[in-house]
Amino acid sequence: MTPEAILRILREGLLLVVILSAAPMLASMIVGLTVSVLQATTQIQEQTLSFVPKLIAVFLTIALLGPWMLSQAVRFSVTLLEMIPMVR
């Protein structure tokens, strides 16, 4: 296997990690921003108040996008496993 092929696999793997983690991170950021704005307007400075809504948003995002995320990870793994006979 050439160094270019290894770099391509690494690049695709890192890109897959970024793509799969983008949706839960984005949901957490949006909910965190919303809760922060609400806390600023109501002057409630409770630190634990933002944790639970972000946790629920991340779980819901993973529940909704989980099948797609799993299929992408499986597709990448199958591609890697199919490349094993080409390794010398």
RAQUI-V602395 format. One record per residue. RES is the residue in one letter. PHI is phi in degrees with one decimal (none if undefined). Layout:
# RAQUI-V602395
<<RES;PHI> <RES;PHI>>
This chain:
# RAQUI-V602395
<<M;none> <T;-80.4> <P;-60.5> <E;-65.2> <A;-67.0> <I;-64.7> <L;-63.8> <R;-64.5> <I;-63.4> <L;-62.8> <R;-62.9> <E;-64.9> <G;-65.5> <L;-66.4> <L;-64.7> <L;-63.9> <V;-62.3> <V;-64.6> <I;-65.9> <L;-70.2> <S;-90.7> <A;-66.8> <A;-65.0> <P;-63.7> <M;-66.5> <L;-64.2> <A;-62.4> <S;-64.7> <M;-67.0> <I;-65.4> <V;-65.7> <G;-62.2> <L;-65.0> <T;-62.4> <V;-65.1> <S;-64.0> <V;-64.6> <L;-63.9> <Q;-65.9> <A;-68.9> <T;-75.0> <T;-95.2> <Q;58.7> <I;-94.3> <Q;-109.9> <E;-95.2> <Q;-70.0> <T;-78.6> <L;-64.6> <S;-85.3> <F;-70.7> <V;-64.3> <P;-63.2> <K;-66.1> <L;-62.8> <I;-64.8> <A;-63.5> <V;-66.4> <F;-63.2> <L;-64.9> <T;-63.5> <I;-67.0> <A;-65.5> <L;-76.1> <L;-98.0> <G;-56.4> <P;-60.5> <W;-66.5> <M;-62.7> <L;-65.5> <S;-65.1> <Q;-66.4> <A;-65.8> <V;-66.9> <R;-59.9> <F;-65.5> <S;-65.1> <V;-63.9> <T;-60.3> <L;-65.4> <L;-67.5> <E;-71.8> <M;-85.7> <I;-59.0> <P;-62.9> <M;-82.0> <V;-77.4> <R;-114.8>>
